[in-house]
Amino acid sequence: MKLFNKSLKIVIFTLTVSLFFTACGITKKEDKNKGLEKKYETEENSKDETKEKVKKETEEETEKETEKETETKKEAKVMKNTAVNDGNLVGNMVCYGRMVNNGDVYYFRNPKDQERTYSVDMKGNISRLPGDIYMKDMHILNGNIYYANTSVGDQQDNNFTDRNIYKYSISTGENTKVTNLDFGVGNDSWLSFETLVDNFCYFSYSNGRDGIYHISRVYIDGQDFSEIYTIPQGQNVGNPNVSVVDNKYVYFLTKDGLNCYDMEKRQNSVVIPGFDCQNYIIYDGTIYYTEEDQYLRSSDLTGGNKKIVYDGSSLGFKVDHVQFNIYDNTIYVLEKSYDQKMGSLKKMSMDGSNVVDIADDIKWFNIVNGNVFLRYWDGKSKPDTELYTYNIAANTPIGQMVNFDTAVLNAK
């Protein structure tokens, strides 16, 4: 825990790191167009002075417009074709969104207590959120944790029906519904809370009755619920994997391929016909994605310029799942096998070069506040009862953060 404290202090006192795709250099748009202060001279009777004034004002207006155009181009360059998530890293949602942080306090799901949510601060104080609250797809904004309600232990329960999005206030402990959807029972009843952008929760769900998959959004206070798009029965491919890009486009999957819904024009189009994948992240005009093999792939947003970014075929075990994240212009890739309980976590440049080993025998990882948090497979090189971490910038050794069993016993 001392190592954890040290590494987190390094983050707080030496880093100013924003979350990805806040964490990959993506921030909310600012109003940069301040304009130039107009300077007017006192009117004179002289015709020459009047002409000079008009000329100066014209030059100032031209300079102002040029500045606006320049700043607009800068904004477009920053935000162009990049997935956005104000409540968590996009890549953390690919890796199941298990953790968030509020200042110097981290919130995590405890697998040794039926996936209840716990917190740990920089001094190592452990607390458990009161009541029977089971969170998945965790996001955090302005001191509130937004999450999709799930069953005990996040296990499949065909009789569980309250799959709504909730808001938990860290300061007051109040837990309120954001959505009020009616779910049936059965395997096809679910909700996936994908992203939080500009105070809107974007999610997909199936009510378990009509076979229709809904892509929707709702304001964080529960108002302004709207259905963005409905995927009719027969066009579903499982989870549509909704992604909001440039605060304007909603990408998702159907049997037709990768769809793009323009929220301003209210039009949908299939941008990559036949495209399918396990997971994807859109970053800087490129889609990074995984299929049911050992490769991390990429292409442009029309399906062209296809590449293999990373090949995990030489790892010594059969890869059946790939998780990945993008943080600070670096890709983190976890190649793993559920059958063999093996996993190799690496980081690399955006083009797949400069591969660096981080750790083996890893089961899952999240990146939060400049720290990598990870858990090992049961019975492997380190106990699976521990949550480990290391600081990215300081490149600290991997150290124990929390013992899950001890947390259950000592939680306040």
Secondary structure, DSSP 8 states (H G I E B T S, - for coil): -HHHHHHHHHHHHH-----SSSTTS-------------------S-HHHHHHHHHHHHHHHHHHHHHHHHHHHHHHHHHTT-B--SSS-HHHHHTT--EEEETTEEEEEEGGGTTEEEEE-TT--EEE-SSS-BEEEEEEETTEEEEEE--GGG---TT-----EEEEETTT--EEES------SSTTEEEEEEEEETTEEEEEEEESSS--EEEEEEETTS---EEEEEE-TTS--SS---EEETTTEEEEEETTEEEEEETTTTEEEEEEET---SEEEEETTEEEEE-SSSEEEEEETTS-S-EEEEE-TTSSS---EEEEEEETTEEEEEEEETTTTEEEEEEE-TTS-S-EEEEESEEEEEEETTEEEEEE-TTSSS-TTEEEEEETTTT---EEEEEHHHHHHH--
